[in-house]
Amino acid sequence: MRPAASTRVRFAPSPTGSLHLGNALTAVANRDFGDWLLLRIDDTDPARNVPGGEETILRDLEWLGIAWDEGPVRQSERQERYREAAAPLGDRFGRTTLLREDGSATYQLASVVDDVDFAITHVIRGSDHRPNEALHRALHEALGTTPPEYIHHGLILGPDGRKLSKRDGMSSIAELRDAGIPAEAVRAYLDELGLPRHDVHLDPSRIRRLAVEALAAMPDEELAGRTGAPVELVPALRGARDLNEARDYAQLILVPEPVSLPDAARPTLERFRELANGDGHVVVRELKAVGGDLKALRLALTGRDRGPELATIIDALPREEALRRIDAAL
């Protein structure tokens, strides 16, 4: 006996690789809407299936924090059930093929039979599936079953209004993850979109703002773990815009580039030596007050002229290491 739930939904991706952002929106919309979620793998078309595609999808869903209550159920493993359901209908239904020549079910039949067998109450999917609704309702009627409620949401388009593609740089979960966008930011963005009634344009700037907020809200140990940095460095990573930049900041502090500075930098570095026991912000303020060359100090400590806030670099480095770098630069 299946557990009772007032709202039963399903997310049904094809195993074609990392989730497209539009499919991820469907997954989040179903999880937010439903009391009970089935994860179904629509693998009835072998030509479209990608080796490792299912595993990639499972990893993407887990990364997004989307849990399912049953599954993954693979349509390829339910072919006997589909043939049984098609027996009174035949291989075709109107102009639609239900069973291929090899006896395998097409998407249309398999989808409806699964919705029946798993007592799906609401089908939430992108508006590109809207043309399937009439056929699915007709198949339910032919099978003598009650169709679920169909809810179609708008699609995510590229910033230019065209179909989302790799040229946008954020078209899939894998691309977002590789760009260093925290999962919390992606999930928050998709939660904000909810069930859009109309197509929406991808907003990369909004995703990046959410990434900054996610990093700011992350506990020290969590941020350290995700960047592979010692927890002592975390304050210096807080200003990063994404996890990749945070990792770069950590590397910049841990592994400085060798640098040789002119004598003109010596007064600033000597003054830093006197102040080095203090709080980083106090040190920077004192150096500013005497017209110190803060760029030279940054170069001495990291070998780069850009990076985290200088005060946080000072705080992150043990005094002995900071002084060793000052000596090396001079």
Secondary structure, DSSP 4 states (H G I P E B T S, - for coil): -PPP-S-EEEE---SSSSPBHHHHHHHHHHHHH-SEEEEEE----TTT--TTHHHHHHHHHHHHT---SEEEEEGGG-HHHHHHHHTTT-SEETTEE-B-TTSPBPHHHHHHHHHHHTT--EEEEEGGGGGGHHHHHHHHHHHT----EEEEEPPEEPTTSSBP-GGGS-SBHHHHHHTT--HHHHHHHHHHH-S-SS-EE--HHHHHHHHHHHHHHS-HHHHHHHHT--GGGHHHHTT-SSHHHHHHHHHHHHSPPP----GGGHHHHHHHHHHTTS-HHHHHHHHHHTT--HHHHHHHHHS-S-SS-HHHHHHHS-HHHHHHHHHHH-
